[in-house]
Amino acid sequence: MEDKRNKTWLQGRGFLTKTAFGIAILSLVCFAGQSVFAQTKAPIKIGVAISLTGKWARTGELEVGGYKLWGKIINERGCSYGEVEKLGCSEPGLLGRPVEFVVYDDKSDPSEAVKLIRKLVTSDKVDLILGPYGSAVSNAIAPLAETYKIPIITPLANSPVIWQGKKREWFVGVLPHAWKNLYGCLQIGKDKGAKSVAFIYSDTAFPTGATRPLVTKAKEMGMKVVLDEAYPKDTADWEPIMSKAWSRKPDLILGGGYLPDSIGLVKAAKAVNATPKLFGWLVGPAIADFAKSLKNDAAFITGETFWESFSTTPGNQKFYKAYLREYNEEPSYHAAAGFAAGQILERALKEVGSVTDKTAIRDKLYSMKTTTIFGTFQVNPLGHPDSGYQIGKATNLFQWQKAEGKTLLPNQMATEGMIKQIIYPKGEAMSEVVYPFPGWAK
């Protein structure tokens, strides 16, 4: 009997079930605008194994929300938004066929994801696959793309362990190199005269890949690394590691892991009254949940961002408005990356003109340069030692700052009286960084 525990209707978060997509055999089937298609047109089946429960559920949910929205728009109008519209919107669907998603919950477990990808390819016989959430899971499934010779676009993974020296031929990423995520914090610190830094981060693929190279870069900048320590991935109490970091009195405390880590680390920092001159955390600060959970304590925390609602990339404003209509909440970069992965696939299929010629699709993904709502997509080409690793996308840093007295940009919204302000690089900065950290609100 088929194991139904691996299938999900995205329970626990209502916003992903508010669309007109059908549900078939408990799999999430993305078939919006179904009536416009002739019954004889077989759908293009896109498989996804992604975190809908477990530690990475929230970010996985946002990513799949981006996938779903792209699929709905494709099925309604035949193209998404921005640069890809130039390829035509002549008929609903993709290459005249409806897009259908089959989504499974990998439970934030890389080994579970491997089993589900095998199932999607061998049992469900999907045509294509869009990636999971996170580097740990992406690294686990990457060899399967090679085994089955099926191209996979993974939008939210960038640990170097996935691509460096691997010569991947069927697996492409959307995010820039992981070490770039918080590199700007070191540069800001150097410019402001910082002398020391503590690194504390989750002992998993992405946080390790994003943080460890910064240890070397900090030393090259002349900073003293007073702590370089990974905490267990199942950590639920961050006070001990924060106390250890703050006991060294560093100018900067950087690292973290995902949304739960960033929230927990800020709470721990306040509990031990840690007041370095700058906090920089991975992933979590970019999500509105971070500010909603921490309220005033989120002020002046810095994080990386790859996309914002007010970004000026082609088609972004249309995406933003469509997402608000669909889910009645703000998208994060995780949702935008999911949507962009669909756009990348859309362009590749339209230029190749076929779903069945997997090699041609693969070759197109490895050779094309395009602009999505998320920004530039271009990877190292086939034959490169790091083939498939993203080289076109840029990374910015932002800081949560008080909204009072600031003029909001179009589509820029305040959360708990705070707004995101781009602070790095200088050419993209919207505001000066608040440095040093002014202390915790009473």
C-alpha positions, 0 to 999 in steps of 0.5 A: 500500500502506498505510504500516504505519510509522505504526501501532504495537502500543506496542512498547518498553513492555510495560505497555500490552500487558498488557490484554485489548484486541484488536489489529486490523490492527495498530491498537490496538483497545480492545474489552474485554469484547467478548463482552457486545455483540451482533454487530449493535452497531457500535462507537463508534470513537475516534481518537487520534494520539499520541506513542509514539516520539520525545521525548514517548513516555513521557508519550504512553504514559501518556496513552494508558494512561489512555484505554485504561483508561477504555475497558476500564471503560466496556466492562465496566460502562457507566460509569467512576468518580465523578460520572459514575456518577450518569448510570447504568451500566445496560449495558456500553459507551457508549450501549449500544455498545462503545468501540473505539480506533484509535491511531497513533504521531505520532512526537512530530512535529506534521506527522505528527500532522496527516496522521494526524488526516486519516487517522482522519477521512477513511479510518478514519471515526472517530466522535470524537477524543481529543487527542495529547500536548503543546501543539505537536502540539495546536496543529498539529491544532486547525484540523482540528477546525474543518475537519472539525467534529469535537469534540476533547478534548485533555487534556495541552496548555495553551499560550496559542497554542492558544486565546487569541484563536482562538475555537475552536469544536471544540477543548477543553482540560483543563489550566489556563493554562500560565503557572500551572504554575510561578507558585507558584515565583515566589510562594514566592520572593517570600514568602521574599525572592528577588531574582532569577530565571533562566528557561531553557526549551525552544523549543517551544510549551508551555514557551514559553507556560508560561515567558514570561508569568512573566518579566513577572510576576517583574518585577511582583513586583520580581525581577530577571530575570537570564536569559530564554533558550530552548534548542533543542528537540533539546538533549541537553546542558544543561550550557552553558545551566545554566552560563550561568544559574548564572553569574548567581547567581540565587535561582531557576532555573525552566523546562525542558520535558519529562521528558528536559529536567528530568532533564538539567537536574538532572544539569547543575545538579549537574555545575556545582554550581548551588545556587539557593534553588529549582529549578522544572521543568515536567512531568518531576518529576511522573513517578516516572521522574524520581525513579527516574532521579535518585535522591537528586538529585531531592530538593527539586526542585519541579514542577507537579502537576494530580493525585496518587494521594491526591487526593480527587476523586470516583472517584479511589481507584477509578481509582488501584487500577484503574490499578495492577491494569492496569499494575502501576505508579503512574499520573502526572497524564498517565494521570489526564488521559487517563482524565478526557478519557474521562470528559468525553466519556462525560458529554457523550455520555450527556447528548446521547444521540447519537454522530452529532450532533456539533454537540450534543456540541460544544455540551455540551462548551463549556457543561458543568461537571463533576468528573472524577477529575482535577478540575473541567472547565469551558472558556470558552464559545462566543463567548468570544475564548479559547473552549475554554480551560480555566478550571475546573482548578486547579494545585498545586506539589509538591516531592520531599522525604525520606520519612523521618519523614513519614506517608504518605497513603492511596495515597501511595507513596515513590520512592527514599526520597522522596515528593511533598509539595504545597507550594502554594497554602497552602490545599492544602499538605501540607508547608512548602517546603524553601527554600533548596535545601540543596545536592547529596547527596555 
